[in-house]
Amino acid sequence: MKKIILALITLLTITGCSSPTNDSNEQTKETNYSIPDTLNFTIFNNKLVLNIENQGETPLNYTITSSKNYVELSKKEGAITSLNHDEIGVTADKQNLPNGKSYSKLYLNINNKKDSIVVSITNFVEQKVTLNSDVVDAEFSKITNQLIYVSASPAAVNILSTNTGLTESIPLLYTPTCISLSPDGKTAVAGHDGHISYINLTNKTITKTYPVSCYANDIVLGNNKWAYVFPAKGAWTVIRSINLSLTNDNEYEHIGEKIYEGNKARLHPSGKYIYGAENGLSPMDIEKYDIQNGNAEYSYDSPYHGDYIMNGNLWFSEDGNRIFTRGKTVFKTSELRSQDMIYNGTINTETNEYSPIEWLDHSSVKNNLYLLLVADNNWIQKKLPYIYVYNDSNLSFKNKIPLEQFLVSKSESNKVFYDAEPFFVFSNSAGNNLFVIVKATGAGLAKEWAIEKISIE
């Protein structure tokens, strides 16, 4: 606190050799006041009270002004009698303030003595775009710079143009379980329980809905007008290959060795092959399927059996030369079996060795890998509220980007922050923006899902 003493002293005039006497002395009178050094507005309040205390015997007269028009005062002048105080309401208008801290000053004149108080205002402006649906699955086209996600409530394919920020939706006849985009970004297929939908993303229509003899755990759309459905159930089962050029009798069982239920799969950038990641087995492996003749044909699995952690999902580098697995192990790809799915390194993360990657995206323009990680704490897995950035060449850690939290108002006086739980991250073709699909898990919001855009230098 600041404490200013204004001393009003009556001086004796000394003439000749006369000297003052005790009777001619006047008692010194002092004027004391106290004000705070700062006024601090948190994210949770926009009203404070400034207290000016007169701690002396001399009356105070004051004036007060604000350096910024977004800090308003209930009054700008007043008088305070001895040993009394005055209260001034101070209101911060945060509507047009940026995220973070803003500063201003209050200027005071108290009995002709100038003083000031620093005003600090912490503001939270939500940058996320709240979604009117949930998110079941998502993919991103770096050809069209569109983020495509399917929702169960309502059942729809949602198309976000990241160039314009506009989202358009296509209603689906059945609840979706997964989605896959064509390499050119013009079409998509959505998987359902017992059906798949073939979608034209250019004119925003469903081309056709096909029956399929399984629950689609995952689906891959080739550049050959075939869709490949990976069953959720059936133990040792088969990939359903769907010829989208036919209207009837268009489902085929894949050729060769059977796969296990729950596989996650992705189209290799060459368009010739699909690679799949096993789930529900110990140890989990990765395997390859040839689709050059339309119907999928099982080729082979990796040359390893429990030597490296793979953990049930995989992603490709943009050129297709490497596979990044959910278990943080990296493999090379090749058309030659002897050089295919060969160990190429491990992404060392700050989380536990067995904590998996939730999602991964590669930006060759920025030479970055963007990871979403899961922390494994006493068998409880939690998605961490950061984007972890790694060098795509040597797999070294570069930095981590915190995700914006959700500010939830429980009541007028009770506001709580919830971490954003990330599910998907995608970089655009220029590499200058990331798009992260997040959820406010446990916050009790009617609209829990959002998309956060993050600029990358």
LINVENPE-V316460 format. One record per backbone hydrogen bond with DSSP energy under -1.0 kcal/mol. CO is the residue of the C=O (numbers start at 1). NH is the residue of the N-H. E is the energy in kcal/mol with one decimal. If there is no record, write none. Layout:
<<CO;NH;E> <CO;NH;E>>
This chain:
<<2;35;-1.0> <4;33;-1.0> <6;31;-1.6> <8;29;-1.2> <15;18;-1.6> <29;8;-2.1> <30;57;-1.7> <31;6;-2.2> <32;55;-2.1> <32;56;-1.1> <33;4;-1.4> <34;53;-2.0> <35;2;-2.1> <37;118;-1.9> <39;120;-2.9> <41;122;-2.4> <46;92;-2.4> <48;90;-3.0> <50;88;-2.6> <52;86;-2.2> <53;34;-1.6> <56;83;-1.1> <60;80;-2.6> <61;111;-2.7> <62;78;-2.0> <63;109;-2.2> <65;107;-2.8> <68;71;-1.3> <70;93;-3.0> <72;91;-2.6> <76;64;-2.5> <78;62;-2.7> <80;60;-2.7> <81;84;-1.2> <84;54;-3.2> <86;52;-2.5> <88;50;-3.1> <89;74;-2.3> <90;48;-2.7> <91;72;-2.9> <94;97;-1.7> <100;123;-3.0> <102;121;-2.8> <104;119;-3.1> <105;67;-2.7> <106;117;-2.1> <107;65;-2.3> <108;115;-2.4> <109;63;-1.5> <110;113;-1.5> <113;110;-3.0> <115;108;-2.9> <117;106;-2.6> <118;39;-2.4> <119;104;-2.1> <120;41;-3.6> <121;102;-2.2> <123;100;-2.2> <129;451;-2.1> <137;150;-2.3> <139;148;-2.7> <141;145;-1.5> <141;146;-1.0> <145;162;-1.9> <146;141;-2.5> <147;160;-2.9> <148;139;-2.6> <149;158;-3.1> <150;136;-3.2> <151;156;-1.7> <155;172;-2.4> <156;151;-2.3> <157;170;-2.9> <158;149;-2.2> <159;168;-2.3> <160;147;-2.6> <161;165;-3.0> <166;161;-2.8> <168;159;-3.5> <170;157;-2.5> <178;191;-2.1> <180;189;-2.4> <182;185;-1.8> <186;201;-2.2> <187;182;-2.4> <188;199;-3.2> <189;180;-2.0> <190;197;-2.5> <191;177;-2.9> <192;194;-1.1> <192;216;-2.2> <194;212;-2.3> <195;192;-2.2> <196;210;-2.8> <197;190;-2.3> <198;207;-2.1> <198;208;-1.3> <199;188;-2.0> <200;205;-1.6> <205;200;-3.0> <208;198;-3.1> <210;196;-2.3> <214;194;-2.0> <215;232;-2.1> <218;230;-2.9> <220;228;-2.7> <225;244;-2.1> <226;222;-2.5> <227;242;-3.5> <228;220;-2.0> <229;240;-2.4> <230;217;-2.2> <230;218;-1.5> <231;262;-2.6> <235;261;-1.5> <237;259;-2.2> <239;254;-1.8> <240;229;-3.0> <241;252;-2.4> <242;227;-2.5> <243;246;-1.3> <250;243;-2.4> <252;241;-3.3> <255;298;-3.3> <259;237;-3.1> <264;277;-3.2> <266;275;-2.3> <268;271;-2.7> <272;291;-2.6> <273;268;-2.8> <274;289;-3.0> <275;266;-2.2> <276;287;-2.5> <277;264;-2.0> <285;278;-2.7> <286;302;-2.0> <287;276;-2.7> <288;299;-2.9> <289;274;-2.6> <290;297;-1.9> <291;294;-1.7> <293;295;-1.2> <296;255;-2.8> <297;290;-2.9> <300;288;-2.5> <310;327;-1.9> <313;326;-2.3> <315;324;-3.2> <317;320;-1.5> <321;333;-1.9> <322;317;-1.9> <323;331;-2.5> <324;315;-2.1> <325;328;-2.1> <326;357;-2.5> <328;347;-2.9> <329;325;-2.3> <330;344;-3.4> <331;323;-3.0> <332;341;-1.7> <336;339;-1.5> <337;340;-1.0> <342;332;-2.9> <345;330;-3.1> <352;355;-2.1> <356;374;-2.0> <359;372;-2.5> <361;370;-3.0> <363;368;-2.1> <367;392;-2.0> <368;363;-2.7> <369;390;-2.5> <370;361;-1.9> <371;388;-2.6> <372;358;-2.9> <372;359;-1.2> <373;384;-2.6> <375;382;-2.2> <377;380;-1.4> <380;377;-2.6> <382;375;-3.0> <384;386;-1.8> <385;403;-2.4> <387;401;-3.0> <388;371;-2.9> <389;398;-3.1> <389;399;-1.2> <390;369;-2.7> <391;395;-1.3> <396;391;-3.0> <399;389;-3.2> <401;387;-2.4> <406;418;-2.6> <408;416;-3.0> <414;410;-2.3> <414;411;-1.8> <416;408;-3.4> <418;406;-3.0> <421;439;-1.7> <424;437;-2.1> <426;435;-2.7> <432;456;-2.7> <433;428;-2.0> <434;454;-2.4> <435;426;-1.9> <436;452;-2.8> <437;423;-2.9> <437;424;-1.2> <438;450;-2.2> <439;421;-2.8> <439;441;-1.4> <440;443;-1.8> <448;440;-2.2> <449;131;-2.8> <450;438;-2.6> <451;129;-2.5> <452;436;-2.7> <454;434;-2.9>>
